[in-house]
Every structure is written in structure tokens, then in C-alpha cells.
Amino acid sequence: MKKFTKEMVDYLADKLLIGLSDEENKLVLDEFEAIDANIDLINEIDGISDAEPMTYCLDEVFVTFREDIAVESIPIEELLRNCDDTEDREIVVPRVVGGEE
């Protein structure tokens, strides 16, 4: 199995447009070593290659949905009366992401 190298991590970091210091590169390499060690442990489990992949953690899943019953709700106009600023049927809030007002 091919191990990650400092050069590989630098190359991938450049592709992702992130710069890594030598210390950060070492942290990434250490993490990959820990992941590789855990994968090696998993591969040592007897019969692991014969195990069937699961799409869900339980063998049988029974889901019972409740009946969809329409109930009367508060009219939108009454709800919007509690808001300081509205436009049509929407609440106007301050912009929180960059850009012009």
C-alpha cells in the first residue's frame, strides 16, 4: 500500500488552493498514519473480507408514518404583524453575508 508523503500532501494542498506550513503538513501526515494503522487493524479481523456491506445499521427497519391530518393554522398575515419589516409575505432581515446592501 502506498504511503502518503510530504510531497503528496503539498501537491494536494496546492490543488485545493490551501497552503500548509511544514508543521501543518506533518500533522496531516500523522493523521494519515493513524488512519492507515486503524485500517490495518480492521483488515486483521477474521472474516472481514467475507462480510457483506450494510446500507443501514439494523437488519430490518419498519417505519410507520402517522396519518397526515390537516389542521387549521394561524393566517400568515396575522403572524407577519409581529415582524418589524416585511415585504409581501416574507420577513425582511439584515444581510449577514458580504455584498452590497
Order of alpha helices (4+ residues) and beta strands (2+ residues): alpha-alpha-alpha-beta-beta
